Amino acid sequence: MKRTPEPYLWLLFSGGGVVAAFLLPVLVLLFGVLMPLGVVDWPTAEHLRALLGHVLVRLALLAVVVLCLFHAAHRIRFTSEELLGIARFDLVIAVICYGAAIAGGVVAAIIVF
């Protein structure tokens, strides 16, 4: 039986889906709606600096970004194959999509750390 990385990619997809469904709406609500409207006060620069000074917060932020990138890569891969009828180029599309997610994760890690 041939081993494929497909189960791990589906695991990253589902983890990204959970993050995208539960965490991103809260972040958008806070930073995109409530804070600009003045309902909630903006955090001070010192508070954000202190928050991001903790390694676990940085790792959590990196995990959110990476999981969302892999979720998007998986969706783009299969949507493009189905809608455009280019399933014969599956390997090329997979390398491009997941390669972009990995590159985005590396850039996020560089920025966060």
URBEL-V280676 format. One record per residue. PSI is psi in whole degrees, -180 to 180 (none if undefined). OMEGA is omega as a letter, one per 30 degrees, with the letter a starting at -180 (999 if undefined). Layout:
<<PSI OMEGA> <PSI OMEGA>>
This chain:
<<130 a> <135 l> <135 l> <157 l> <5 a> <-43 l> <-36 l> <-35 l> <-38 l> <-33 l> <-44 l> <-38 l> <-47 a> <-38 l> <-41 l> <-35 l> <-40 l> <-45 l> <-45 a> <-34 a> <-33 a> <-40 a> <-43 a> <-41 l> <-36 l> <-44 l> <-41 l> <-42 l> <-46 a> <-58 a> <-18 a> <-20 a> <-61 a> <-42 l> <-44 l> <-30 l> <-10 l> <8 l> <-39 l> <138 l> <146 l> <142 l> <148 l> <161 l> <-36 l> <-39 l> <-46 l> <-40 l> <-42 l> <-39 l> <-46 a> <-7 l> <-19 a> <134 a> <-38 a> <-36 l> <-42 l> <-42 l> <-40 l> <-43 l> <-41 l> <-40 l> <-41 l> <-46 a> <-47 a> <-44 l> <-40 l> <-37 l> <-43 l> <-35 l> <-46 l> <-41 l> <-43 l> <-43 l> <-43 l> <-41 a> <-56 a> <-32 l> <-44 l> <-37 l> <-40 a> <-48 a> <-39 a> <-9 l> <38 a> <39 a> <-20 l> <-18 l> <32 a> <-45 a> <-42 l> <-44 a> <-41 l> <-43 l> <-42 l> <-49 a> <-52 a> <-30 l> <-40 l> <-38 l> <-41 l> <-44 l> <-42 l> <-37 l> <-38 l> <-44 l> <-42 l> <-40 l> <-39 l> <-42 a> <-44 a> <-38 a> <none 999>>
